[in-house]
Amino acid sequence: MRLVQTLRALVYRRRPSEIPTVFPNEQVRRLFRTLSAHDQRHLIMVYGRCQAAGLAPETCLAGLLHDIGKASLAGRSIPVLARIGQVVGPKPPGQGADSWVTPRSLAAHHARSGAVRLRALAVDERVCWLVEHHEDGTGGDNQLDQLRVIDNSTP
């Protein structure tokens, strides 16, 4: 499914016409708007599927924000080639867990980066925790497990 998501990013470049209004504050909404059109569409779809599944409001909000770390600090999104490399290629040598400088590293560490940014914007800790762990295999949390399934099955 990740490869399908990457391929759709090449095709769907128009921004969604309707954006949910549940953002915790204006800074988070602005950060969301810096994401690529594909990322915005994906996040809105995950949010809708979380709501349809009856997940907790915090989990639904995490669904809307789980890829927020894919927006670079300069407000540019991750280039498509870096995304493809992250999905299908080996990890570049010398890229430690704290190396978020390159687009490929930003793609690899977007969950942690997003959680750090959301915490700095005073977002609820439960939402930040769900964002931070949506890809790392942390188990034992039913809401996180459901969020992960929805994310992985949403183009």
C-alpha positions in Angstrom: 0.0 0.0 0.0 2.9 2.4 0.7 4.0 2.1 -2.9 0.4 2.9 -4.1 0.5 5.9 -1.8 3.7 7.1 -3.4 2.5 6.5 -6.9 -0.7 8.5 -6.2 1.4 11.3 -4.9 2.7 11.6 -8.5 -0.8 11.8 -9.9 -3.0 13.8 -7.4 -1.5 17.2 -7.0 -4.7 19.3 -6.5 -5.3 20.4 -3.0 -8.5 19.1 -1.3 -11.4 21.5 -1.5 -12.6 20.8 2.0 -10.3 20.7 5.1 -11.7 19.5 8.5 -12.1 22.2 11.1 -10.9 20.2 14.1 -7.4 21.5 14.3 -6.4 22.2 17.9 -5.1 25.7 17.0 -4.3 27.9 14.0 -0.6 27.1 14.0 -1.4 23.4 13.5 -3.8 24.2 10.7 -1.2 26.3 8.9 1.4 23.5 9.3 -1.1 21.1 7.8 -1.6 23.4 4.8 2.2 23.3 4.0 1.9 19.6 3.3 1.7 18.3 -0.3 -1.8 18.0 -1.8 -1.4 14.2 -1.7 -0.5 14.2 2.0 -3.4 16.4 2.8 -5.8 14.1 1.0 -4.3 11.0 2.7 -4.6 12.6 6.1 -8.2 13.6 5.5 -9.1 10.1 4.4 -7.4 8.5 7.4 -9.3 11.0 9.7 -12.6 10.1 8.0 -12.0 6.3 8.3 -11.0 6.7 12.0 -14.3 8.5 12.6 -16.3 5.9 10.7 -14.6 3.2 12.8 -15.8 4.9 16.0 -12.3 5.5 17.3 -11.7 8.0 20.2 -11.6 11.7 19.2 -7.9 11.9 20.1 -7.2 8.9 17.7 -9.2 10.6 14.9 -7.2 13.8 15.4 -4.0 11.8 15.4 -5.2 10.3 12.1 -5.5 13.8 10.7 -2.1 14.8 11.9 0.0 11.6 11.8 2.1 12.6 8.8 2.5 16.3 9.9 6.2 15.7 10.3 6.5 15.3 6.5 6.5 19.1 6.1 10.0 20.4 6.3 10.9 23.1 8.8 11.3 25.4 5.8 7.6 24.7 4.8 8.5 22.5 1.9 7.2 18.9 1.6 9.4 15.8 1.0 10.2 15.4 -2.7 8.6 12.3 -4.4 12.0 10.7 -5.1 12.9 10.8 -1.4 9.6 9.2 -0.6 10.2 6.4 -3.1 13.7 5.8 -1.7 12.3 5.6 1.8 9.7 3.0 0.7 11.8 0.8 -1.6 15.4 1.6 -0.9 18.0 0.7 1.7 18.7 3.3 4.5 21.4 5.6 3.5 24.7 5.1 5.4 25.4 7.6 8.2 21.8 8.6 8.7 21.3 8.4 12.5 18.0 8.6 14.3 18.5 12.4 14.9 19.5 13.2 11.4 16.5 15.0 9.9 18.4 17.2 7.6 17.9 15.4 4.2 14.5 14.8 2.6 15.1 11.1 2.9 15.8 11.4 6.7 12.8 13.6 7.1 10.6 10.9 5.5 12.2 8.2 7.7 11.7 10.2 10.9 8.5 12.1 10.2 6.6 10.5 13.0 9.0 11.6 15.7 9.5 15.0 14.1 5.8 15.5 13.8 5.2 14.6 17.5 7.9 17.1 18.6 6.4 19.8 16.5 2.9 19.1 17.8 4.1 19.1 21.4 5.7 22.5 20.7 2.3 23.7 19.5 0.5 22.6 22.7 -1.4 19.6 21.2 -2.8 17.0 23.6 -0.1 14.6 24.7 -2.2 11.5 23.7 -2.5 12.8 20.1 1.3 13.5 20.1 2.0 10.0 21.4 -0.2 8.4 18.7 1.5 10.4 16.0 5.0 9.5 17.3 4.3 5.8 17.4 2.1 5.3 14.3 5.0 3.6 12.4 7.3 2.2 15.0 5.6 -1.1 15.9 4.7 -0.2 19.4 2.0 -2.7 20.4 -0.5 -3.1 23.1 -2.5 0.0 22.4 -5.8 -0.9 20.7 -6.4 2.7 19.3 -2.8 2.9 18.0 -3.1 -0.6 16.3 -6.4 0.5 14.6 -4.9 3.8 13.5 -1.9 1.9 12.0 -4.2 -0.5 10.1 -6.3 2.4 8.8 -3.2 4.4 7.8 -1.6 1.4 6.0 -4.8 0.6 4.1 -5.5 4.2 3.0 -4.0 5.4 -0.3 
